[in-house]
């Protein structure tokens, strides 16, 4: 046996033993109970507060906007994609802290700015720096609740 192996084999053995000891202390006991998951995470996630109410709850009060949205290119999206989580607003309609549609270039640009990873055929994309840089808000010209309606 080469001399190098006589030195490396005990080192590998020490690393493997250290790895197994660290693994024993770092992996939670509930890991693997339901497959390759941590079983305790189910209870932890269920205990989190509900933030999203769903599109149906929005439509209950905002039926006019829902009709406009139904004929729009955004029809497949939930209201909360743009307006944010609305469970608090659904419980108390005066709470609007999460629902303010900013309509700024950066806000709309989250989906509509140029991004090579997105298909142009699916999401209309613009160069935010070049497309009417004098305008602050996209909604000054583009109404997101009507089919590409433009103000004259």
C-alpha positions as CSV (number, residue, x, y, z in Angstrom):
1,X,0.0,0.0,0.0
2,X,1.4,3.4,-0.9
3,X,2.5,5.7,1.9
4,X,0.0,8.4,0.7
5,X,-3.0,6.1,1.2
6,X,-1.8,5.2,4.7
7,X,-2.0,8.9,5.6
8,X,-5.2,9.6,3.6
9,X,-7.4,6.7,4.8
10,X,-7.3,7.7,8.5
11,X,-8.0,11.3,7.5
12,X,-11.1,10.3,5.5
13,X,-12.2,8.1,8.4
14,X,-12.0,11.1,10.7
15,X,-13.9,13.3,8.3
16,X,-16.6,10.7,7.9
17,X,-17.0,10.2,11.6
18,X,-17.2,14.0,12.2
19,X,-19.8,14.3,9.4
20,X,-21.9,11.6,11.0
21,X,-21.7,13.2,14.4
22,X,-22.6,16.6,13.0
23,X,-25.5,15.1,11.0
24,X,-26.9,13.5,14.1
25,X,-27.1,16.8,15.9
26,X,-28.2,19.0,13.0
27,X,-31.0,16.9,11.5
28,X,-34.3,17.2,13.5
29,X,-35.9,14.1,14.9
30,X,-39.0,14.5,12.9
31,X,-37.1,14.5,9.6
32,X,-38.1,11.6,7.4
33,X,-41.4,10.7,9.1
34,X,-43.4,11.7,6.0
35,X,-40.7,11.2,3.4
36,X,-37.9,13.7,2.8
37,X,-39.5,16.4,5.0
38,X,-39.4,17.7,8.5
39,X,-42.8,16.5,9.9
40,X,-42.9,19.3,12.6
41,X,-43.0,21.9,9.8
42,X,-46.6,21.0,9.0
43,X,-47.8,22.2,12.4
44,X,-45.5,25.3,12.3
45,X,-46.9,26.3,8.9
46,X,-50.5,25.7,10.0
47,X,-49.9,28.1,13.0
48,X,-48.9,31.0,10.7
49,X,-51.4,33.8,10.2
50,X,-53.5,33.7,7.0
51,X,-52.5,36.6,4.8
52,X,-54.2,35.8,1.5
53,X,-58.0,35.7,1.1
54,X,-58.3,34.6,-2.5
55,X,-59.9,36.1,-5.6
56,X,-63.5,35.0,-4.7
57,X,-63.4,37.1,-1.5
58,X,-62.3,40.2,-3.6
59,X,-65.1,39.6,-6.1
60,X,-67.7,39.6,-3.3
61,X,-67.2,43.3,-2.7
62,X,-65.5,44.5,-5.9
63,X,-67.8,43.0,-8.6
64,X,-67.4,45.9,-11.0
65,X,-63.6,45.5,-11.0
66,X,-64.0,41.8,-11.3
67,X,-66.1,42.2,-14.5
68,X,-63.4,44.5,-16.0
69,X,-60.7,42.0,-15.0
70,X,-62.6,39.1,-16.5
71,X,-62.1,40.6,-20.0
72,X,-58.5,41.7,-19.4
73,X,-55.2,40.1,-20.1
74,X,-54.7,39.8,-16.4
75,X,-57.9,37.7,-16.0
76,X,-56.0,34.6,-14.9
77,X,-54.2,36.4,-12.1
78,X,-55.5,36.7,-8.5
79,X,-56.2,40.2,-7.3
80,X,-53.6,39.7,-4.6
81,X,-50.7,39.3,-7.2
82,X,-50.8,43.1,-7.8
83,X,-52.6,44.4,-4.7
84,X,-50.9,42.2,-2.1
85,X,-52.3,40.0,0.6
86,X,-55.8,41.1,1.6
87,X,-57.0,38.8,4.4
88,X,-56.9,41.8,6.9
89,X,-58.8,44.0,4.4
90,X,-61.4,41.2,3.9
91,X,-62.0,41.1,7.6
92,X,-62.1,44.9,8.0
93,X,-62.6,46.8,4.8
94,X,-61.1,50.0,6.3
95,X,-57.7,48.3,6.5
96,X,-56.0,49.2,3.2
97,X,-52.3,49.2,4.1
98,X,-51.5,46.2,1.9
99,X,-53.9,47.0,-0.9
100,X,-52.6,50.3,-2.3
101,X,-51.9,49.8,-5.9
102,X,-48.8,51.8,-6.4
103,X,-48.8,51.8,-10.2
104,X,-45.2,53.0,-10.3
105,X,-42.8,51.9,-13.0
106,X,-41.0,49.7,-10.5
107,X,-44.2,48.1,-9.3
108,X,-45.5,47.2,-12.8
109,X,-41.9,46.5,-13.8
110,X,-41.8,43.5,-11.5
111,X,-43.5,41.6,-14.2
112,X,-43.3,43.8,-17.3
113,X,-39.6,44.9,-17.4
114,X,-37.4,43.2,-19.9
115,X,-36.2,39.8,-18.6
116,X,-34.7,37.2,-20.9
117,X,-36.0,34.5,-18.6
118,X,-39.7,35.4,-19.4
119,X,-41.4,34.5,-22.7
120,X,-42.3,37.7,-24.6
121,X,-45.3,35.9,-26.1
122,X,-46.7,35.4,-22.6
123,X,-45.9,38.6,-20.7
124,X,-45.6,42.0,-22.5
125,X,-42.3,43.5,-21.6
126,X,-40.9,46.9,-22.0
127,X,-37.6,48.7,-21.3
128,X,-38.6,50.8,-18.3
129,X,-35.8,53.2,-18.7
130,X,-36.8,54.0,-22.4
131,X,-40.6,53.7,-22.4
132,X,-41.8,57.2,-21.5
133,X,-39.3,58.0,-18.8
134,X,-41.1,61.3,-18.2
135,X,-44.1,59.4,-16.7
136,X,-43.9,58.3,-13.1
137,X,-46.9,56.0,-13.0
138,X,-47.8,53.3,-15.6
139,X,-51.5,53.7,-14.7
140,X,-51.5,57.3,-16.0
141,X,-51.8,55.7,-19.4
142,X,-52.5,52.0,-18.9
143,X,-55.5,50.9,-16.9
144,X,-54.8,47.4,-15.5
145,X,-58.5,46.8,-15.0
146,X,-59.5,47.3,-18.7
147,X,-58.3,45.6,-21.8
148,X,-55.3,47.7,-22.7
149,X,-57.3,50.9,-22.6
150,X,-55.2,53.9,-23.3
151,X,-55.9,57.5,-22.3
152,X,-55.7,59.9,-25.2
